[in-house]
Amino acid sequence: MRLQSGATGNFCLLAATVNKSTHRMTKKIQTALISVFYKDGLEPLVRLLHEQGVTIYSTGGTQQFIEKLELPCVPVESVTSYPSILGGRVKTLHPKVFGGILGRRDNEQDLKEMKEFDIPELDLVIVDLYPFEETVANTKEEQSIIEKIDIGGPSMIRGAAKNHRDVVVIASKADYSFLEEILRSQNGSTTLEQRRHLAAKAFEVCAHYDVAISQYFTPGFDNYFLSSVPEAKAMRYGENPHQQGVFYGKLNDMFHQLNGKELSYNNLVDVDAAVQIIKEFPANSNEQPEFTFAIIKHTNVCGIAARSSVKAAWDAALAGDPESAFGGVLVCNGTIDSATANAINEIFFEVLIAPAFEASALDILRTKKNRILLQQHKELESTHQFKSLLNGVLMQQHDEGNFEKWEEAGGRETSASEKADLVFANLVCKHLKSNSIALVKNKQLIGKGCGQTSRIDSLRQSIDKSRQFNFDLSGAVLASDAFFPFDDCVQMAHTAGIEAFIQPGGSIRDKDSIEYCQTHGLAMVMTGMRHFKH
């Protein structure tokens, strides 16, 4: 049995023979409720539904849109006998609408009640949601934001998705073409598998919407870890070929990809590390500009330098560790010109990120078709980072800042050049895996140790690295991401030629390192800010 509207909007009873063994598998769409905020892309689908004899019910602006197409449309008001009230807040919240969505076609009691109360069966629900996120992004006016919290839309979507055995639900215009293809190829019918697939997508739409609203009211995190990131992109694989990988996010919001193959899982991890560190070094636009170039390998900085030109910054960054640079991710805060492009073109690298590229530089760099070139047009906006572990999620704020204080605790004050290098070194050290040591001279990383199980091992590694490429440590400075537990690191570094240190302090034996510096006339700055990176 089925209730269907005639041309006048009144419901008449039609006899139908239903094969219950196939009823839940394949179902022909005969009625549809359409109520959407965005009308773009809707016309072809509406015309197809009309061609296939589907009776369309609609509301407000969507009804007007369909009528302008000169297609028949039944106003929902003629079904409910109620107009849109409370400034449009209540249009579809009515038993005749939700009964038509939630009524079970194989339940005799449901069908009896639907007949008794003149409730139409609704086979298809096409509803999107008010643009809440867009409104939050474009205004701070609370009342405007509150009015974009949809009530009827999510309720209809959830109802249709719940009753997917009998009802098709479309909650996003992204699925219009999918439905059109089904309707054309299957003569207006859908299978249970297809309806279930669309129901799952609809629940995802509602879940994302609810998370966005919750995050507006509670910008931090309270009793629940709530995060919803749209636009899933399958990776070729994860860290290794036997691992699956997916990226959730909008890369196009940050980058224009100008060349190269698709970014891999490992590429993305290193790209994140690259944009995190280059954010620390904004390009100066004053009379004496300074540009920074960094080379990332397995999320660690293996080369970085600041110079008065992009080409000079690249040369100095590469010189810091030309061996590790092979296959790395490169990032710069200035425009890549042809001279720099020619120099970079001499080595193999995976990704190059910059805010701009000269046309001639692109011609040079595009000679390798797989080489990934990213033009970064927007900075990172996230304020927190997450890590899944122990069947749960860790959340923390990003490590912002460089130091809380500048306490000269050594045997002498730092010179102006030392101070500039210490500030630079401390930022670099912050982006190396703990335990980390960074050796810097003239704003060039000339040695680093990271990921070691003891701080003195990291120092040995950094000194060995500097000697491998024939750097003179006299006049270099040292940054440590955490305190020196003993004075052995200061002694070893001093023996190698280093005379200025920066560290957070906080050890019960800080005085050992301080006294050594005071005795030997070395500079030591205490920052009060640790930079562990595990």
N, C-alpha and C positions, 0 to 999 in steps of 0.2 A: 504494500500500500504506500502511496506517496501523495503528499500535498504539494501542489504547484500553483503558482500564481498565473492568472490570465492577464491579458493586456491591461485590464482595468486595475490590477493590483489586488483584486479579491481572490481568495484561494478556492480552488475547486478540487474535488476528490477524483483521482485517476486510479484506475485498476492497473495492477502490474503483477506479473508472475515472476517470482524471485526463486531462483535455484539456490538454496541456502548453502549447498556444497561449494559453489563458486562465488557466492555473494561477497565474501571477504577478500577474495583474490583479485578479481577484476571488476571495476566499478565505473560506470559511465557517468560523467558529470552532466547534470541537467539544470542545476541551480548554482549561482555563485553570489557571494557577498563581497563587494569591493569597496574598500574605504582606505585611501592612502593619502599621505601628506605630499609626497613627491609624485608628480604625474608623468615625468619623463620616462619614456620606454613603455608606457602602459598601452598606448593606442593599438599597436599590432595585436597584442594579447586580447584586448577587448573586442576587436573586430573578429578575431578567430573564434572567440566564444560565441559571438552573435551568429557567425556563419554556421556553427555547429548546433544552433538552436538552444543555447543555454540561456535561461532566464537570469537576468542580472539585477541584484538589489544593491542600492548604494545610498550614500549620505552626502550632504553638503557639497563641498567643492568637487569631490569625485563624481557625484551625480551630475553636476553642471558640466563637468568635463566630458562625460559620456554623452550627455544630451547635445552638446555642441558638435559631437561627431555624428549627430543625427541617427543615433542608435537608441533602441528602447531601453528604458531603465526604470525599475520599480523603486520609489522612494521608501526607505526603511520606515519613515513616519507613517506610511499607509499600512504598514504591518503592525506597528506598535500602538498606533492611534495617539502617539505623543510626539510633539514637536521637539526639536533640539532645544534644550533648556540650560539655564545657569551659564549663559555665555558660551555655550558649546561644550561645556564640561560633561554633559549627559546627552548622548545621542543614541548609543547602541546598548546601553546598560538596561536590558529589558528581557523578561522571560521568553518572549517570542523570538528574540534574536539568539539568546544563548540556548534556548530549548532546541532551536533549529540546528545549532552547531553540535550540541552535546547529546542529542537524541540518538539512541542506539537502534539501528535499523533492524536488528535481529532480536530485539527485546519487545515482546508483545505489549507489556505494560507501558513502555516508553511510547510505542506507536499509538496505543489507545489514548494516552494523555495528549500527545501531539495533535491527534485528530479532534479530541474534545475541546482543546483550547485554540484550535485553528493555527497551529504552529507549522511553518514551512520547513521542509528538510533542506538543509544547506549543504551541498556537496563540495563546494570550493570556497575557501576564505582567503582573500588577498588583502592583507592589511600590513602596513608598515607603521613605524613609531614616530612620534614627534621628535624633531631634531634636538634632543637634550644636549648631547656633547657639543654640537655646533654652536648652540646658544651659549653654553658656558664659555666656549672659546672666544666668543665675539662680544660678550657683555658681562659686566659685574652687577647688573641690575637684578636684584634677587627675585622680584615679582615676575619678571620676564622668564627667568630660569625656572621658577616653580611651575609656571603655566605650561612649560614644555615637558612636565612629568606626565606621561601618557598613562591613562587608567584603562579605558575601554580597549585600546589597541592590544596591550599585553594580555588582557583577559580573553579577548577573542582568539588571539594566536595560541595561547595556552589551551583554551578549550578545544580548538580545532586539532591541535597537535595531540592532545589527550585522546580524542576520538578519531585518530587517524585510520582506524579500521574502516571508517565510513566517510571521512572527510579529508580532502586535500587542503594543505595549508601552504601559503606562500607569504613569507615574512620579510622578504627583501627583493628589491627590483633585480638583484643579481641573479635571481632564479627564474625570471620571466622567460628567458630563452629556453631554459631546461623544460619548463612546463609546455611552452609552445611546441617544442620538438616532440614531446610525449603525445600531446593532443593530436598533432598531425599524423604521427606514425601509428597511433593506436586508436584512431577514429574517436577521439574524445573520451577515452577510458584510461584509467590508471590501475596499476597493480598495487597490492598490499606492500610489496617491497619498496616501490617508489613512494607511496604515501608515508611509510615509516621513515624513509630517508629524508623526506622534506620535513617531517615532524621533528626529527633530530636537529636539523638545521634551525628550525623555528625556536626550539628550546634554547639553542645556543644564542640566538638573537636576543631573546628575553633575558637570558642570564647576563650577557654583556651589558645590556641596558640597565639592569638592576645594579650591577657592580659600578657602573658610571655614576649612577645616582647616589649610591652609598658613599662613594669616594668624594663626591661633592659635599655631602653633609659631614663626613669624617675624613678630612684630608690625610690624616695619619692612619695608623693601624690600631685597631682596638681588639675585639675578641676573636676576629676572624682574619685569616689571610685572604684578602680579596684582590684578585688581579684578573683582568680580561684583556687580552691583546688580540686584535683581529688580524686577518690576512696571513694565514698559514702558508708557508712555502717549504715544500719538501726539498731536503738537501740530497745530493747524490749518495752521501752516507755521512756518518758522524765523524768522530775523531779518527776512526779506523774503518776500513771497508766492511767489516762484519757488523758495524753498528748503524742503526737507522738514525736519521737526524732530521729535525724540522725547525725552521725559524718562524717565530710568530712576531710580526712587526711590520712597520712601514718604512722600508729602506729608502724609498723614493722621497720621503719627507726630509731626509738628510743629504742624500747624494743623487747626482746625475751620473750614471755609468756611461763613460764616453768610449770605452773599448774593452774588449776582453770577454772571456768565458764567464759563466755564472760563478758567483762567489760560493766557496765551499764552507762547510762547518768551521774548519780550522782558519780559513781566511777571515770569517766573521769574528772569531775570537781575537785574532790579531788586529783586525781593523778597529775593534772596540778599544783595545789597549793603545793603539796609535792615536785615536781621536781623544782618548782620555789624557794622554800626556801632552799632546799639542795644545790642548785647551789651557794648559798651565803657562803657555808662552804666546800670548797674543802679539801679533806683529805691530811694531811701533810705526806710527806715521808721522813722526816729528822730523826735524831737520837731519837727524842722524838715525835713519831707520835700522832696525835689527831684525833679522829673519832667523828662524830656527828650523832645522831639518833633523828628523829623527828616523832611525832604522830599528824596526821591531822584529824580534825573532822569538817565537814561542812565548809571546806576551811580554818578554823582557826587552828593555832598551839595550841594544848592543852598540849603538852609535848615536850621538846627538851633539850638535854644536849650534851656537848662535853667532852670526856674522853680519856684516853690513850688506851682503848681497846673497841671493838665494844660491847662486853657484858656489860661492865661498863657503856657505853653511853646509852644502852637500859635500864638498871636498873634505871639510874638516870632520863631518860626521862619519864619512866612509873611512877616513884615515884612522879613526879610533879603533876600528876592528873590521878591516876589509874581509877577513876570513868568514866571520859570522854573518856578514851582510848578505851572503849568497842565499837567494831564495827568500829574502825577507819582505816585510811590508814597510813601505816608505811613506812618510808623512811630512808635509811642510806647511808653514803658515803664510807663505807668499806665492806669487804667481810663478809658474814654471815657464821659463823662457827657453829659447832654442839652445843657448850655451849649456844650460843645466841639463836639458833633455839629451844633448849629445853625450854629456859626461855620464848620465845615468844609463844611457843606452848600452854602455860598455859592459854592464853586469847583468846577471840574471836576477830578476825579482818578481814577486807574485803580484803585488798591488802597489799603486802609487796614489796617494790622496793629497789633494791640494785645493785651495779655494778657487783657483783659476789656472787656465793653461793658455799660453799664446798659441795661435793657429799653427805657427811653424813648429812649435814644440810638439803639438799633437801629431803632426805629419811624421815627425821623427819617431815618436814613441809608439805609434800605431803600426810600425813595421812588423811588430810581433803581434799576431792576431789574438793570441790567448792572454796577453798582458792586460791586467785589469787596471783601468784608469778611472778614478772616482773624483768627481768635482764635489767638494763638500760645500753646501750652500746654507747649512743650518747646524748650529751647535747641539750637542747633547742637552736634553732637557730633563732627563730623569734625575731624581734626587736620592733614590734608594737603589740598592742592589740586593739580589736574592741568590740563595744557594740551597739546593735541595739536598737533604741528608737525613739519615736516621728516621725515615718515613715521615719527615716533616720539612719545614722550610725555615731557613735563617734569613732574617732581614736586617739590613743596616743602612745607615746613611752613607753616601759617598764620602770618601776621605777628602774633605775640602780644606783648603788653607795650607800654609807652609810652616809657620811657627806661631806659638802663643806669646813668646817673649824673645828678646835678644839680649841675653846676659853674657857679657864678656867675663869669663871666669878663669882665663889662662894667665900666662905670665906677661902678656902684653896685649894691646888693642889690635884688632884686625886692621889691615890697611884697606884703602878703598877698593883696590883690585881684588884683594882676598875676600872682602865682603861680597862683592858681586859674584865671585866664583862660589862662595859658600851658599848663597841664596840659590844659585843655579844647581849646584850639586845636591842640595837638600831636596829640591823638586824632582830631580832625576832619581834619587835614591828611593823616593816615595813610590816610584813606579817599577821598582825591581822587587822580585820575590824575596821574602825574608829567609834567612838573615841577609841583609844587603849592605854593601859598601860601594860608594861611588867616588872615584878619584877624578877630579876636574882641574883643568888648567886652561886659562884664557877662554872660559865658557866652551870647553870641549871635553867630552868624556874620554878619558885616556886609559881608564881601567875600571873594571867593575867585578864584584863578586856577589852572587845571589843564589838563593835556594840551598844554602849550605846548612848543616846541622850545628855549626858553631860560628860565632862571629869572626874568630881569628882565622878559620878556614876561608871565609869569604874575603878577608883581607889578603890572605896569601894568594887567593885566586886573582884578586884585582891587581896586586903588584906583579904577579907573573904575566897577566894579560898586558899590562903597560910595557913590560920589558920585552914581550914577544914582538911588539911593534916599535921598539926602540924609542920610547918616550922617556924624557928626563923628568923625574918626579920632583926635582928641586923647584920650589915655588908652587907646587900643586897643593890642592886642598882635599880634605877627606870629609865625606858625609856618611853618617851611620843612621839607619832607620830606627834603631833603639839604643839604649844606654850601653856603655862599656862595662861589663861586669868586673873587669880587672883592668890594670894599666898595661897589660901585655900588647893590646892593639896599638895604643898610642906609642909605645916603645918601638914596636916593629915598623910602624909607619914613619916615625921620626928617623929611624935608621935608614929607611929608603929615601929620605929627603923631604918628607912632608912636614910643614910647620904650622898648619892651620887646620882646625877641626870644627865640625858642627855635629851636635848630637842632642837628643832630648833631655838626657839626664834622668835621674830617678832611681839609680842603683844605690844600695846601702853603702857601696864602696866608690861612689863618685869622687870622693876626695883623693883616691889613689891616682886617678887620671888627671885630676885638676892639679894636684901637687907636682906630678911629673911635668906638666906643661909650665907651671910656675917656676920650677927649678931650672928648666931648659929654655925658658923664654919663648915658649910656643903659644900661639893663640888658640883659645877654645871657646866656642859659643854654645851656650845651653839654651835650647828652644822651648822646652816644656811640652813638646808635641811629638808623640811617637807616631811612626808610619809603618806599622806592620802590614804586610800584604801576603796572605797565605794562599 
